[in-house]
């Protein structure tokens, strides 16, 4: 089973605010998993994929 990350963990990894992260979720830039309609989680591989797409040589 793949690791799921909390919004706090993702914002720390990306070094961004949670407000920015939630705005990106609203824009559809991050796939999420929701529990009970409120608890938000992110797949670690989706976050790594986002980082990889941002990389410029």
Secondary structure, 3 states (H helix, E strand, C coil): CCCEEEHHHHHHHHCCCHHHHHHHHHCCCCCCEEECCCEEEEEHHHHHHHHHHHCCC
